[in-house]
Amino acid sequence: MEISFTVNDVLQTVNVEDENTPLLWVIRDILDLKGTKFGCGKAACGACTLHVDGEAVRSCSYSVKFAQDKTVTTIEGLGNRENPHPVQLAWVEEIVPQCGYCQPGFMMATAALLKKVPKPTDEDIDKNIINVCRCGTYYRIRKAIHKAAEIQAEKDTNESNMV
């Protein structure tokens, strides 16, 4: 079966034998984007989080057929060296990762949260960022989420002043 969708601003067409193949495996194995990680395979840990049409999705349990004609953003498409996303800047500034395996999923979940709630409270974070970190970097993650909100607000202010 042929499925077409946009990944990180590039239109992709993939051939899959089973339309129920998890989007995670299409992203990693067919498109060779390795930033999205496999964790539990049951949508519980969040290591596989990416965006589909701007919404955070656990790609290990999201069938590729549902991506047809949609826009997918992986951690590779969130930002780059020349123009890093505020979440990426905050993660570096707060030295969040320990092993780092789960961090792409946390960053993608955080970027989606900040689109909906630009200045999240601790309660907002607890309610929306339910990913799992086996290293226990939750304190630094929370700090980085608040820092990312500050960076985004500053960026938005600077951009509105330029207009």
C-alpha positions in Angstrom: 0.0 0.0 0.0 1.3 3.5 -0.9 0.9 6.2 1.7 1.9 9.9 1.2 2.5 12.4 4.0 4.8 15.3 4.7 7.7 14.7 7.1 9.7 17.7 8.3 8.5 19.8 5.3 9.3 17.1 2.7 6.5 15.2 0.9 7.2 11.4 1.4 5.5 8.5 -0.3 6.2 5.1 1.3 5.1 1.6 0.4 4.1 -0.6 3.3 2.8 -4.2 3.3 0.5 -3.5 6.2 -1.3 -0.2 6.6 -1.5 -0.8 10.3 2.3 -0.7 10.6 3.2 1.8 13.4 4.3 5.2 12.1 7.3 4.8 14.4 8.8 2.0 12.2 8.1 3.9 9.0 9.8 6.9 10.3 12.8 5.0 11.6 13.2 2.1 9.2 11.9 3.4 5.9 12.7 7.1 6.2 15.8 6.5 8.3 15.0 9.2 10.9 16.4 7.7 14.0 15.7 10.5 16.5 12.2 9.1 17.4 12.9 6.2 19.8 11.2 3.0 20.5 10.5 2.6 24.2 7.6 0.4 25.3 5.5 -0.3 22.1 2.3 0.4 24.1 2.1 4.2 24.0 2.9 4.4 27.7 6.4 5.8 27.9 6.4 8.5 25.2 9.9 7.9 23.8 8.3 7.7 20.4 6.4 11.0 20.6 6.3 13.1 17.4 3.8 15.6 16.0 1.0 14.8 13.5 -0.7 18.0 12.3 0.8 19.7 15.3 -0.5 17.3 17.9 1.8 15.1 20.0 1.3 11.5 19.1 2.7 8.3 20.4 4.0 6.9 17.1 4.4 3.3 18.3 0.6 2.9 18.4 -0.3 5.2 15.6 -0.9 3.3 12.3 0.8 4.8 9.3 -2.6 4.7 7.4 -3.7 7.6 9.7 -0.8 9.7 8.5 -2.1 9.8 4.9 -2.1 13.5 3.7 -1.0 14.8 7.1 2.1 16.7 8.3 4.5 14.8 10.6 7.2 16.5 12.5 10.0 14.5 14.2 12.7 15.7 16.5 14.9 16.2 13.4 12.3 18.7 12.1 11.7 20.6 15.3 14.7 22.9 14.9 18.3 22.9 13.6 21.7 24.3 14.5 21.0 27.6 12.8 17.5 28.0 14.2 17.0 25.8 17.2 13.6 25.5 18.7 13.2 27.1 22.2 12.7 23.7 23.7 16.0 22.5 22.3 17.7 25.6 23.6 16.2 25.1 27.1 17.2 21.4 27.2 20.8 22.4 26.5 20.8 25.3 28.9 19.3 23.2 31.7 21.5 20.2 30.9 18.5 17.9 31.0 19.6 14.6 29.5 21.4 11.9 31.4 21.3 9.0 29.1 19.2 11.0 26.7 17.2 8.2 25.2 13.8 9.5 26.1 14.6 13.2 25.6 13.4 13.5 21.9 9.9 12.4 23.0 9.9 14.8 26.0 11.0 17.6 23.7 8.3 16.9 21.2 5.6 16.6 23.9 6.8 19.9 25.4 6.8 21.7 22.1 3.1 20.6 21.6 2.2 21.7 25.1 3.8 25.2 24.6 1.7 25.7 21.5 -1.4 25.1 23.5 -0.3 26.6 26.8 2.5 29.2 26.2 3.2 29.7 29.9 2.5 26.3 31.6 2.1 25.9 35.3 3.5 22.9 37.2 0.0 21.5 37.1 -0.2 21.9 33.3 3.2 20.1 33.0 2.1 17.3 35.3 -1.2 16.9 33.3 0.3 17.0 29.9 3.9 15.7 30.0 3.4 12.1 31.0 6.5 10.6 29.4 8.8 8.4 31.3 12.5 9.0 32.0 14.2 6.0 33.6 17.1 8.2 34.6 14.8 10.4 36.7 15.6 13.8 35.1 12.1 15.1 35.9 13.3 18.1 38.0 15.5 19.3 35.1 12.8 18.6 32.6 10.3 20.7 34.5 12.9 23.5 34.8 13.6 23.3 31.0 9.9 23.4 30.2 9.6 26.7 32.1 12.8 28.0 30.5 11.5 27.0 27.0 8.3 29.0 27.7 10.5 32.0 28.6 12.6 31.7 25.5 9.5 31.3 23.3 7.9 34.4 24.9 11.1 36.4 24.4 11.3 35.2 20.8 7.6 36.1 20.1 8.2 39.6 21.6 11.3 40.2 19.5 9.4 39.0 16.4 6.4 41.3 17.1 8.7 44.3 17.6 10.3 43.7 14.2 7.0 44.1 12.4 
